[in-house]
Amino acid sequence: MESWYTKLFGLKKLDIYILRKFLGTFFFAILLIISISVVFDLAEKIDDFLENAAPLNAIVFDYYANFVPYFANLFTPLFVFIAVIFFTSKMAYQTEIIAILSSGVSFRRLMVPYIVGAFIIGAFSFVLGSYVIPPANKVRLDFESTYVRKRRETGMNNIHMQIEPNVYVYVRRYSSLREVGDDFSLEVFDGKQLRKKITAQSAVYDTATSGWSLRNYVKREYISREKQIITEGREMDTILNMRPADLKEERKFFETMTTPELTTYIEEQQQRGVGNVEEFLIEKHRRQASPFSAFILSIMGLSLASRKVRGGMGLHIGIGIALSFGYILFMTVSTTFAINGNMSPWLAVWIPNFVFALVAAYLYRRAPK
């Protein structure tokens, strides 16, 4: 009786055989590397856990239960590449690849289970990275700020910000611990003409109403050059298109947002005239590019490891690890250029895929047919 995935993808017994090897090796590699990572991470943070009296329940379920999927998804393309290199080179060493090609199966047809495996892993990775892991990251980062990194002041100084068209805000200093901005100023323009200005000794964020309370404020409305209306008071509640996160240097804030939330945030910041959104754009494009890299690295791994060579699996794995580090280095350098404003975030994220796609095409042409 045919299974559902056999009917869905039109796979043969050979395809299922290779696909099982692919997925089995992939998940084994993830399990092995993550187990090692958890041991090293625990050794590094155990003193912080003990010093800050972190509950065992929180360590297991709030931190490591969310650390594992985050780490696994972050390096999924590289795990795919290493898995393909490992089991394909083993098949080549045992002359299975030669037997398959000699039986009349073309190399292009041999790629089918690899493409299907990359599709399954890529789709799973996309859903996790876009919708599941961001909320989990919030729990993980909150745990770190409580038990690993002592809560510190992350507010910024001398903040100038456009919160809406022709509406500008200035805050001399913002305290993230008190959620208070000192020496607040809001200016509303009509073209180049100043129409309204509000200054306040402090602006306090109200979590219940998601609004701001201005303390000891002075409000000036400019009717004409000669006439203005001045209003003073001790407290005024107002709704501003501004959140406390906009005034803080939040550590990896973008990692806690789902892709729809990330897209909305970027659009809001751009509409407000805030230009420093490169890290958020990089994260958005990275979530889209990562699943595609699984396809590219799968084809590259198959083309590289399918030939039986002197040195066997060791040579293939060595080359695979070298290419993996090259991919990481390429991605790091290109994203650094994007953060510094020297390259488009979209191009910075996708250019490693473009370059390695060319490498994959070259290796495919040289693969045994």
N, C-alpha and C positions, 0 to 999 in steps of 0.2 A: 504493500500500500504506500502510495506516494505521500510524503509529508507536505505541509502547507508551503514551506519555503521552496520545495522542489517545483510545485505547481506555479508559485508566484514568479520565480526567476527562470523557470525552464531548465533547472540544473540536472545534470547527470550524476551517476554514482561517483565518478571521478571528481566532479566539482564538489560534491558533499564531502568527500575524503579530504580534499585540499582545504576546503572551507573550515572543516573541523580542526585541522592542524593549525590553520591561521588563527582562528578565534581562541583555541586552546592555548597556543603559545603566547598570544597577546595577553590574555588574562593571567597566565602564569607569570609573565614578565612583569606585569603591573603589580601582582601580589608580592613577588620577590623584592622588587625595588622599593615599593612602598613600605614593606615590612622593615627593610634596612633603614629607610628614611625616618620612620616612626621611632625606631630605637635610637638613632642619632639625635632626633629632635627631643625625645624624652630625656636623654642624657644631658642635653644642653639646658633644658628648662626645669629639670627636677628641683634645683635649688630655689627657683622662683616659686614653684608650686608649694614647696614646704614653707618658705619664708612668708608667703601671703595666705597660707592656710586654704589653698584651693580644694574644694570638695572633690572626692574621687568621682562622684556622679557627674560633676561639671567637666572634669578633665576628660572623661571617656565620651560623654554624649554631647557636650557643648563644644569641645575643642577637637578631639581626634576624630569623632564621627563626622565632623565637617572638614577637617584638615585632609583626610584621605581622599574624598572625591575631588576636592579642589586641586590637590597635587596631581592626582591621576589624570584629570581632564587637562591640566595645564600642559602636560608633556605627552598627551595622547598620540600626536603625529609621530613623535620619536619612538614611542613604544611600538607603534605600528611598524615603523621602519626596521627596528631591531628584531621584532618578531618575524617579519617576512624574511629578513636576511638569515635568521637562525634556522627556521624550519625548511626554507627553500635550499639553502646550502647543504643541509643534512640530506634532503631528497636527492640533490645533485651528487653528493658523495656516495650515496647508495645506488647511483645510476637510475633512479626512478624517473628523473626528468628526461634522460636519454630514451628510456623505454616508452614514455608517454609520447614524445615527439616521433619516435620510430614507428609507433602504431598508427600514425596518420593524423594525429592531433596537431594542429598548427600552433605556433607560439601565441598568435593573437587569440585563439580559442582557449589556450591555457591561462590567459589573463583573466578570463571571466570570473572564476571564483575569487580571485584577488580583488577585482573591482567590486564584486558583491560584498565581500568582507569589509572593504574600505567604506562602502556605502553604509552598511549596518553600523560600523563604529563611528563614522562621521556624523550620521544622523543622531545617534545616541549622544555623541559629544556636543552637538549643536544644541539639542534640547536641554541637556544638563547645564551647559555654559550660559545659555540665554535665560533660563527660567528657574532652575533648581538650585544651582550653586550660589548665585548672588544672595538670596535670603540666608543661606547657610553661612556664607562669608560674614554676614553681619553678626551672627551669633558667635562665630569664631573670633572675629576682631574685637567684639565686646568682651569676650573672655580674656583675650590677650591684654586689653587695656586695663582690666580689673586685676588680673592675677600675674601677668608677666611683665608688662610695661606699666609702671605706675602712671595713673592719670596725670597728665601734664597740661600746661597751658598751650593751646594750639591757636588761640586767637591772633589776628593780624593787627598791624598798626598802620595808620595813615591810609585808610581804605577809600579809594575813589571808585564809584561804580555807577553805571547807567542801569536803572532797574526797569525803565520803560522808555519809549521814544520821548525825548525832551524832558526826561525826569532823571535827576542825578542825586546821588547820596554820597555823603562823606562821613566817615567815622574815624575819630583820631585813634581810638584803641578799642578793641573788642576782647572781652574776657570769655573764653569758652567755658570756664569753670562756673562763672556766675551768670552766663548768658546775658551779659550787659554790654552795651556799646557806649563809650563815653564821648562827649562833645559831638553830638549827632547834628547833621545838617542835611536838609532836603531842599532842592531847588527845582522849580518847574518853569520851563521856558516855552515861549511861543515864537518859534523861529530863533532869532538872536535876542529877543526881548525877555528879560526876567519877569515872570508874572507872579510867582509865589515863592516864598522862602520860609522854611520852618527850622529853627534851631532849638536844641534841647540839651540840657545838661547830661542826660542819659536816655538810652532807648533800651527797654527791657522786653524780652520776648516772652509772650504768654502762650504756653503749650496748649492750654485749654481752648483758646479761640484761634490759635495760629496767627495771632496779630501782634502788634507792637504797642507798648505803652511808653509814651514820651513824657519824661519827668522834667518839670521846670522849663517849660517851652515858651518860645516867642514865635508868633506866626505873623508874617507880613504879606499882605496882598497888595500888589502894585496895580492900581487902577489906571494911573497915568504917571508921567514924569513928576508931576507936582503933588499927586495924591496917592496915599497909601493907607491901608487899614491895618492897624497893629492890634493883635490879640495876645494876651499873656495868660498863663495858667499853670497850675501845679502838675496836672496830669491830663493827658489826652490819649485815648485809644484810637488806633488807626490800623488799617490793613495795607501792607506794603508788599510789592512783588519782590520780596527779599526773605531769604531763610537764614537761620544761623549758620548752616553749612556753607553759605556764600562768604561768610566772614571768618571762616576757620580754615586752617591748613590740615584738613582731614587726611589721615593716612589711608591711601588706597580707597577713597570714598567711592570711586567708580566701580569697584569690585562688588559693592553691595547692592547695585541696581540691576534689575532685569533689563533685557534689551529694549523693550518698550519704554521703560522708565528712563533708560540711558538716552534714547532718542529724544524723548520729550525734554529732558534736562538740557541736552545740547541745543535744541531749537530755542528753548527759553533763554539760554545764555547768549546765543547769537542774536536773538531779537532785542535783547537788552544792551547789545553792543559790547559784551564781554568777550575778549579775544582769546583768553588763555584757556582754551578747551581742547588743546591738542591731545592730552592724555586720555580724555574721554572719547575722542574720535578714534584714537589708536585702539582703545579697548573695544569699541563697537566694531571696527573693521577686523580686529583680531578674531573676534567670535565668528565672523563670517568666513574668514580666510582659513582658519584652522581645520574645519572639516574637509576643505578642498585639498589641503596639504596631505591628508591621509591617502587620497587617490594618487597624487604625484609620487609620494614616497613609497607606496606599494608597488607601483610600476617600476620605479627605480630599483627597489630592493629585489624584485623578481628578475629584472634584466641583469643585475649585477651578480646575483647568487646562483642563477640557473646553470652557469657554466662550471663544469668540474675542472678545477685547477690544482696545480701543485701547491700544497699548503692547506688545502681543504677548507673546513669551516673556520679555522682560526684566521686565515687571511681574509675571508669574506666578512667575518665579524669585526676584525680590525679596521677594514675599510669602511664598514658601516658606522662604527663608532666615530671614526674621523669625520665622515660626512655629516653625522648628527651634530657634532660639535661645530662644524662649519656652518650648519643651518642656524644653530643657536647664536653663534657669533654674528652672522649676517643679520639676523633679526634684531639683535641688540644694537648693533651699529646703526642700522637704518632707522629704528625707533628713536634713538638718541638724536639723530639729525632732525626728525620730525618734531620732537619736543622742543628743540632749540629754534624751530621755525625755518629750518633750511630745506625741508622736504615736506611734501604733502603727506598727511597721515595715511591716506588711502594707499599711496604709492609705497610708503615705508613698510606697511604691513604686507602688501602683496608682492613686492619685488623679490623677496626670497622665494616665493612660490614660482614666479616667472623664471628666475634663474635656474632653480632646481628642476623645473619642467623641461628646460633645454637640456640639462644634464640627463634627465630621464629619457628624453627623446634620443640622445646620443647613445646611451647605454642600450636602449631598445633596438637600435639599428645594428649594434654589435652583438646582440644576444644570439645564442644558437637557435636557428630556425629549423 
